[in-house]
Each structure stands twice: as C-alpha cells, then as structure tokens.
Amino acid sequence: VSERGAAVHRRAKHGDEITVLVTQMCVLVHILATATVIDVAIIGGGPCGLATALALSKATCLHNAKVAVYETDSFAPKGASIQISKAGWSAITAVDREAASRIRATGSPVTRVSFRSLDGKSLTPKPLTLLVLLVSLAFRMLRLFGVRRGITRTHTWHDVRSTLAERLRERWGADVIQSGRTLTAVDAQSADAVELRFSGREEETVTARVVLACDGTRSAVRRLLPGEPGDDLLVNEERSVWRGIAPAFSTRGEATFYKDGAGRSGLVFPAGVGQGSSWSLIAPAAEGRAADPDEARRRMEAALPHGIQLDATLRKAIDGSPTVLEHKLVVRDFDNHPWTCSVPRVAYLGDAAHPLRPTGEGTALAFEDALTVGMLAAQADSLDAFCVPATL
Ligand SMILES: Cc1cc2nc3c(=O)[nH]c(=O)nc-3n(C[C@H](O)[C@H](O)[C@H](O)COP(=O)(O)OP(=O)(O)OC[C@H]3O[C@@H](n4cnc5c(N)ncnc54)[C@H](O)[C@@H]3O)c2cc1C
C-alpha cells in the first residue's frame, strides 16, 4: 500500500490525474480486500485466549460481535503436561461447565506420590511412606468400583487447549479461531481502533476495537507496541527447564519428585488419559539455547550430574520421549512496570501478564483472567460499552 501511495504521489506531481484516480481506487480496493474489521481480537490460542473467547461467548452484549482468536500454530500436539489447581477448576467451571467437564475427562488421576534423589534413593519421609501407601490403596479400591479418583489430575497442555478450541467452535463457529496467523505488527495510533498485521497463509491486516493479548510469556503484543517494556518485564530465574512426553511409558498413577543438592529438580507424572508419562527437569541455566529438539536433549544430558546412574523411572521417561523441549525459566518482574498497557484498547492476560515459576498455578490464573473479562462483558449494557478503553 505504501508503495502504491508513493506512486500516486509521483504521478500527481506530473499532473496525470486519471492515473492518480485509478491508483487511488486500487489502493482503496486493496485495503478493503485485505483489511478485516472486528470488535475483539484475541492474540494467542493457548488456554487463556481460548477460555477468554469462551467467556465472551456467554455475554449478551457480544452475541452479534465479531470476535476472533489469532494463533500462530496449527493446533498440532505440542508442549508437555500440566495439573490444574482448585482455583483453576473453579474458574473454568464458571466460564463454561461443559468445557470444564470435557477437560476433566482428559486427565489422569495421580494416586501416589514419592520423593527421590536423581539417582533413585528414596527421600520420602518415613511417616509419609505409610500414609502414601494407604492413600494409594484407597484410590485402587475406588477404581475397582469404577471411580477414577486421585490426589490431582494431570492433562497434556494440548488436550486442554484442543478441548477448549472444540468447545469454542461449537459456540461461535469454526471461523472464531484463525490458526496459522502470527502477529507481526501493531499500530495503535488511532484513538478508535488498533491495527494488527498477521503473517501466515497470506498477509492480513485486522482492525480491532479491543485487543486481548493472551500470547504467552514473551508476548508479541508487548514486544511490538512502542513504549511497552517488551521482555524487560521478565526476570531471568537463571534456570533451564527441559520437558517431554513419553507416550508408551506409564507411571501407573505415580508422580515422583526429584531433587539433588546442586540446584537440580525433576518430576515424572502421568501425562493424561492414554498419553503415557510427562517429565520435567530443571537445572542451573545452560548457556545459549537449543536450536532443535535433538540439541535440547544433548544439552539436558550435559546438565545432568555426571558419574551417577539416573533413577530408572526418570531415565525411561526421558528416553521414551520423541521430543525434548527446552526453555529458560523467567517470571514477571512483580515490583516494576504497570499492569495496564500504555495503549488503552489493549490488555494483557494469562502468561502475557504474569508469567510465574512452574508452581502449578499458571493455567489457573489464565482461567481466572478469562472469567474476569467475561464478567466485565456480562456487566456491559452494549457492545460499545464493553469496547470502551476504560473497561480494560
Ligand atoms: C515447566 C513448566 C511447567 C508448568 N506446569 C504447570 C502446571 O502444572 N500447571 C499449570 O497450571 N501451569 C503450568 N505451567 C504454566 C502454564 O503452562 C501457563 O501458565 C499457561 O499455559 C498459560 O496460558 P496462556 O494461554 O496465557 O499462555 P500460553 O500457554 O503460552 O499460550 C500462548 C499462545 O499464544 C500463541 N502465540 C505466541 N505468539 C504469538 C503470535 N505472535 N501470534 C499469534 N499467536 C501467538 C502461542 O502459540 C500459544 O498458543 C507450567 C509452565 C512451565 C514452563
């Protein structure tokens, strides 16, 4: 468009008015053909973005609104497994009971817990051993009667996300999720709307009245908007984390926590119904970053203590994982930087707003944010009332 604009300018100088008119019409047609105008753009189709869209689908004032979730990937399986805390279940149940019950059905119950050193020595305190045994026996008995209960449930991140996506499409149609769309530019100069540019199958420009940034820890919205803190919002925890899923290795309901005296910790637990086991390993930060999953695996092996035989459960889980993911642990700088965005029509939610240590509460906070935005929409009398910047 800017190239065409420059051409218009050059031709205008030479007085070729007909060419100017035709070129201007071309520009207009081009803009109309490529720009999509919507009310609410949700950036990121992770648990937060999808639950937020689901929450908005319940608000009367948004029934005729144009809402879309833009997700960079294709929703193919990725990530590892998570457990959703009690607060998370309350929030997602309040957002949509049906989605909560379908997510619950994807969870593997954890019926036993143990603590070990990385080389497999038991660290479970003696009094706890008996209690753990009794609790696990109780869960086994319940299972005989068809009741699948546990201390908690674990789900693959992919199952959580695809269940939410399925439910959202049921409520708002297939087009509500635009996959394969990567946010590449944000222009917030207009007072009435924010212009977003996406790459993907084709370049697309979207004009939105409200933008909800649910695009994770390294939020593209936060990095692309001038004046925002970008990744300065993040505090480096000086830890690397590796994760994976071993589809053919089952821990039979057991979750094992590992630690050593050199700042390493680990976890192996059921991945989700029929999905084998999931594991994570945290160690002092490894320099640089892995270029691909094979390099991630090599870097993780190098970060393990030398000269010991790794606990058999952890070893089987690692070796049974086709892919190893590597991240650096970062958290939000909770003391500096405002919670609101400097652009009034934009709000950060989920990990984009408050990345945490992996304490098992990240998804809960994402669902609570979704519920809160849904409540704001439910309180608004009209679409216009919801789309005013003051709401955010
Ligand atoms: C090691 C580890 C263990 C964890 N364990 C747990 C646990 O047990 N329980 C728990 O509750 N939480 C856990 N978490 C945290 C949890 O995964 C997150 O809090 C949760 O996924 C946040 O959801 P979200 O939707 O805000 O962000 P994300 O899940 O990060 O989703 C963001 C989405 O935005 C998309 N996106 C990114 N950039 C763009 C772009 N430019 N354009 C379009 N789309 C984009 C991404 O593809 C992604 O789908 C853990 C995290 C880690 C690192």
The ligand as a MOL file (V3000), in Angstrom:
LIG
                    3D

  0  0  0     0  0            999 V3000
M  V30 BEGIN CTAB
M  V30 COUNTS 53 58 0 0 0
M  V30 BEGIN ATOM
M  V30 1 C 7.9840 -26.1580 33.1240 0
M  V30 2 C 6.5920 -25.6210 33.2300 0
M  V30 3 C 5.6280 -26.3600 33.9180 0
M  V30 4 C 4.3350 -25.8580 34.0810 0
M  V30 5 N 3.4310 -26.6000 34.7760 0
M  V30 6 C 2.2040 -26.1010 35.0020 0
M  V30 7 C 1.2430 -26.8400 35.7650 0
M  V30 8 O 1.4790 -27.9610 36.2120 0
M  V30 9 N 0.0300 -26.2620 35.9840 0
M  V30 10 C -0.2920 -25.0310 35.4900 0
M  V30 11 O -1.3990 -24.5540 35.7280 0
M  V30 12 N 0.5850 -24.3290 34.7500 0
M  V30 13 C 1.8170 -24.8290 34.4900 0
M  V30 14 N 2.7000 -24.1150 33.7280 0
M  V30 15 C 2.2950 -22.8010 33.1970 0
M  V30 16 C 1.2270 -22.9110 32.1060 0
M  V30 17 O 1.6900 -23.7130 31.0390 0
M  V30 18 C 0.8990 -21.4970 31.6070 0
M  V30 19 O 0.6480 -20.6580 32.7090 0
M  V30 20 C -0.3440 -21.4970 30.7100 0
M  V30 21 O -0.1130 -22.2820 29.5610 0
M  V30 22 C -0.6540 -20.0450 30.3230 0
M  V30 23 O -1.5780 -19.9990 29.2880 0
M  V30 24 P -1.5720 -18.7710 28.2490 0
M  V30 25 O -2.6610 -19.0700 27.2900 0
M  V30 26 O -1.5630 -17.4920 28.9960 0
M  V30 27 O -0.1520 -18.8230 27.5200 0
M  V30 28 P 0.4440 -19.9560 26.5780 0
M  V30 29 O 0.0450 -21.2990 27.0490 0
M  V30 30 O 1.8970 -19.6710 26.4650 0
M  V30 31 O -0.2530 -19.6940 25.1690 0
M  V30 32 C 0.1010 -18.5890 24.3710 0
M  V30 33 C -0.3440 -18.8610 22.9430 0
M  V30 34 O -0.0300 -17.7110 22.1440 0
M  V30 35 C 0.4830 -18.1390 20.9010 0
M  V30 36 N 1.3130 -17.0640 20.3360 0
M  V30 37 C 2.5280 -16.6450 20.7730 0
M  V30 38 N 2.9990 -15.6640 19.9890 0
M  V30 39 C 2.0550 -15.4410 19.0480 0
M  V30 40 C 1.9670 -14.5360 17.9390 0
M  V30 41 N 2.9480 -13.6610 17.6350 0
M  V30 42 N 0.8570 -14.5690 17.1620 0
M  V30 43 C -0.1510 -15.4470 17.4330 0
M  V30 44 N -0.1070 -16.3310 18.4660 0
M  V30 45 C 0.9760 -16.3250 19.2660 0
M  V30 46 C 1.2710 -19.3990 21.2620 0
M  V30 47 O 1.4880 -20.2370 20.1420 0
M  V30 48 C 0.3750 -20.0440 22.3100 0
M  V30 49 O -0.5670 -20.9200 21.7500 0
M  V30 50 C 3.9930 -24.5980 33.5320 0
M  V30 51 C 4.9400 -23.8670 32.7970 0
M  V30 52 C 6.2270 -24.3730 32.6430 0
M  V30 53 C 7.2340 -23.5680 31.8610 0
M  V30 END ATOM
M  V30 BEGIN BOND
M  V30 1 1 1 2
M  V30 2 1 2 3
M  V30 3 2 2 52
M  V30 4 2 3 4
M  V30 5 1 4 5
M  V30 6 1 4 50
M  V30 7 2 5 6
M  V30 8 1 6 7
M  V30 9 1 6 13
M  V30 10 2 7 8
M  V30 11 1 7 9
M  V30 12 1 9 10
M  V30 13 2 10 11
M  V30 14 1 10 12
M  V30 15 2 12 13
M  V30 16 1 13 14
M  V30 17 1 14 15
M  V30 18 1 14 50
M  V30 19 1 15 16
M  V30 20 1 16 17
M  V30 21 1 16 18
M  V30 22 1 18 19
M  V30 23 1 18 20
M  V30 24 1 20 21
M  V30 25 1 20 22
M  V30 26 1 22 23
M  V30 27 1 23 24
M  V30 28 2 24 25
M  V30 29 1 24 26
M  V30 30 1 24 27
M  V30 31 1 27 28
M  V30 32 2 28 29
M  V30 33 1 28 30
M  V30 34 1 28 31
M  V30 35 1 31 32
M  V30 36 1 32 33
M  V30 37 1 33 34
M  V30 38 1 33 48
M  V30 39 1 34 35
M  V30 40 1 35 36
M  V30 41 1 35 46
M  V30 42 1 36 37
M  V30 43 1 36 45
M  V30 44 2 37 38
M  V30 45 1 38 39
M  V30 46 1 39 40
M  V30 47 2 39 45
M  V30 48 1 40 41
M  V30 49 2 40 42
M  V30 50 1 42 43
M  V30 51 2 43 44
M  V30 52 1 44 45
M  V30 53 1 46 47
M  V30 54 1 46 48
M  V30 55 1 48 49
M  V30 56 2 50 51
M  V30 57 1 51 52
M  V30 58 1 52 53
M  V30 END BOND
M  V30 END CTAB
M  END
